[in-house]
Amino acid sequence: MNFIITGATSGIGFETLKQLVKNGHLVFAVGRDFSKINSYIQDNKNQIKQYVFDFVNVRDIEKLFLDFELNNEKFDGLVHCAGIEETVPLTLYTPDKIKQIYDINVFSGIELLRHFTKKKYSNEGASVVFLSSVMGVLGQPGKIGYCSAKSAVLGMVKAGALEFAKRKIRVNAVLPGIVNTPMTENLFAHIVEEQIKQIVDMHPLGLGEVTDVAPTILFLLSENSKWITGQNFVIDGGYSIQ
Ligand SMILES: NC(=O)c1ccc[n+]([C@@H]2O[C@H](COP(=O)([O-])OP(=O)(O)OC[C@H]3O[C@@H](n4cnc5c(N)ncnc54)[C@H](OP(=O)(O)O)[C@@H]3O)[C@@H](O)[C@H]2O)c1
């Protein structure tokens, strides 16, 4: 089967890429810096097609789809893992920064969905998974841009699920708590030790690993979830139940 993974060069997207490849699928991997995973790509080059794309260029997503070499086949799934996080007090936010968060996390997601769901690109019964976050349903100081963008993803998933149900295309979201990835390393590099401890303590099962999240994405891409659409899958080690 054929899958698109954005954010395939790092973290949750890279783990999803690896699990799809392991299951024998062809993955259309989208990222900016493939040098980070070059040796993995070389070892699996028959199952991975690379596409360099920056999601700040939302309007060029149509061209990205035209560039995909599908060889008369269609896609069976899309996972939009590309995303950015920003933790700063609102006074330090700028309209441009908020726009960047929305361009990558939200507007690109809508544009990817718009093209993916065209009959020429996707099979009936295809599955789309968006990366929201527990921050899409909870709040944290300094995260107005990120929390609101990840909430918007949840609205997108529900409306998209209803709109494309007629083609049996399913649209769901996963909502991770804090997972050990470069994004989290970057967050931890900008806060003090005590704040890191607070975040860790808020996860009753400890922080997550990418291998805690990718299996749910694989499940949502698979036939085993063919009656599930418009749902939010919280994967957060218990963060949100307190
Ligand atoms: N890690 C967490 O704790 C956590 C928790 C909840 C939700 N999430 C969500 O899960 C998703 C993946 O996060 P992660 O932790 O795996 O992040 P990550 O390791 O930082 O990876 C982010 C990915 O997004 C890509 N990306 C960033 N900006 C881009 C842009 N302008 N254009 C194209 N690609 C871009 C990066 O590509 P390049 O590296 O090639 O530039 C990279 O592949 C995000 O949506 C994030 O918000 C993460």
Ligand as a Chemical Component Dictionary entry (heavy atoms), coordinates in Angstrom:
data_LIG
# 
_chem_comp.id                   LIG 
_chem_comp.type                 NON-POLYMER 
_chem_comp.pdbx_formal_charge   0 
_chem_comp.three_letter_code    LIG 
# 
loop_
_chem_comp_atom.comp_id 
_chem_comp_atom.atom_id 
_chem_comp_atom.alt_atom_id 
_chem_comp_atom.type_symbol 
_chem_comp_atom.charge 
_chem_comp_atom.model_Cartn_x 
_chem_comp_atom.model_Cartn_y 
_chem_comp_atom.model_Cartn_z 
_chem_comp_atom.pdbx_ordinal 
LIG N1  N1  N 0  7.011  15.335 20.871 1  
LIG C1  C1  C 0  5.938  15.582 21.602 2  
LIG O1  O1  O 0  5.999  15.608 22.833 3  
LIG C2  C2  C 0  4.611  15.826 20.942 4  
LIG C3  C3  C 0  3.476  15.854 21.757 5  
LIG C4  C4  C 0  2.234  16.086 21.176 6  
LIG C5  C5  C 0  2.144  16.295 19.814 7  
LIG N2  N2  N 1  3.269  16.274 19.052 8  
LIG C6  C6  C 0  3.100  16.531 17.625 9  
LIG O2  O2  O 0  3.603  15.441 16.868 10 
LIG C7  C7  C 0  4.135  15.918 15.616 11 
LIG C8  C8  C 0  5.555  15.397 15.463 12 
LIG O3  O3  O 0  6.334  15.929 16.542 13 
LIG P1  P1  P 0  7.784  15.368 16.894 14 
LIG O4  O4  O 0  7.937  15.483 18.338 15 
LIG O5  O5  O -1 8.022  14.098 16.204 16 
LIG O6  O6  O 0  8.656  16.543 16.242 17 
LIG P2  P2  P 0  10.136 16.610 15.658 18 
LIG O7  O7  O 0  10.950 15.444 16.064 19 
LIG O8  O8  O 0  10.603 17.987 15.981 20 
LIG O9  O9  O 0  9.863  16.510 14.088 21 
LIG C9  C9  C 0  9.132  17.510 13.455 22 
LIG C10 C10 C 0  9.039  17.171 11.997 23 
LIG O10 O10 O 0  8.316  18.225 11.372 24 
LIG C11 C11 C 0  9.044  18.652 10.239 25 
LIG N3  N3  N 0  8.829  20.072 10.044 26 
LIG C12 C12 C 0  8.919  21.084 10.933 27 
LIG N4  N4  N 0  8.709  22.251 10.342 28 
LIG C13 C13 C 0  8.483  21.970 9.032  29 
LIG C14 C14 C 0  8.218  22.764 7.896  30 
LIG N5  N5  N 0  8.158  24.098 7.965  31 
LIG N6  N6  N 0  8.051  22.132 6.712  32 
LIG C15 C15 C 0  8.146  20.786 6.597  33 
LIG N7  N7  N 0  8.396  19.994 7.638  34 
LIG C16 C16 C 0  8.567  20.591 8.835  35 
LIG C17 C17 C 0  10.482 18.366 10.546 36 
LIG O11 O11 O 0  11.173 18.263 9.321  37 
LIG P3  P3  P 0  12.775 18.557 9.195  38 
LIG O12 O12 O 0  13.377 17.993 10.438 39 
LIG O13 O13 O 0  13.156 17.808 7.957  40 
LIG O14 O14 O 0  12.935 20.005 9.122  41 
LIG C18 C18 C 0  10.386 17.061 11.305 42 
LIG O15 O15 O 0  10.374 15.982 10.410 43 
LIG C19 C19 C 0  4.004  17.435 15.666 44 
LIG O16 O16 O 0  2.821  17.834 15.019 45 
LIG C20 C20 C 0  3.891  17.735 17.144 46 
LIG O17 O17 O 0  3.220  18.940 17.389 47 
LIG C21 C21 C 0  4.510  16.044 19.575 48 
# 
loop_
_chem_comp_bond.comp_id 
_chem_comp_bond.atom_id_1 
_chem_comp_bond.atom_id_2 
_chem_comp_bond.value_order 
_chem_comp_bond.pdbx_ordinal 
LIG N1  C1  SING 1  
LIG C1  O1  DOUB 2  
LIG C1  C2  SING 3  
LIG C2  C3  SING 4  
LIG C2  C21 DOUB 5  
LIG C3  C4  DOUB 6  
LIG C4  C5  SING 7  
LIG C5  N2  DOUB 8  
LIG N2  C6  SING 9  
LIG N2  C21 SING 10 
LIG C6  O2  SING 11 
LIG C6  C20 SING 12 
LIG O2  C7  SING 13 
LIG C7  C8  SING 14 
LIG C7  C19 SING 15 
LIG C8  O3  SING 16 
LIG O3  P1  SING 17 
LIG P1  O4  DOUB 18 
LIG P1  O5  SING 19 
LIG P1  O6  SING 20 
LIG O6  P2  SING 21 
LIG P2  O7  DOUB 22 
LIG P2  O8  SING 23 
LIG P2  O9  SING 24 
LIG O9  C9  SING 25 
LIG C9  C10 SING 26 
LIG C10 O10 SING 27 
LIG C10 C18 SING 28 
LIG O10 C11 SING 29 
LIG C11 N3  SING 30 
LIG C11 C17 SING 31 
LIG N3  C12 SING 32 
LIG N3  C16 SING 33 
LIG C12 N4  DOUB 34 
LIG N4  C13 SING 35 
LIG C13 C14 SING 36 
LIG C13 C16 DOUB 37 
LIG C14 N5  SING 38 
LIG C14 N6  DOUB 39 
LIG N6  C15 SING 40 
LIG C15 N7  DOUB 41 
LIG N7  C16 SING 42 
LIG C17 O11 SING 43 
LIG C17 C18 SING 44 
LIG O11 P3  SING 45 
LIG P3  O12 DOUB 46 
LIG P3  O13 SING 47 
LIG P3  O14 SING 48 
LIG C18 O15 SING 49 
LIG C19 O16 SING 50 
LIG C19 C20 SING 51 
LIG C20 O17 SING 52 
# 
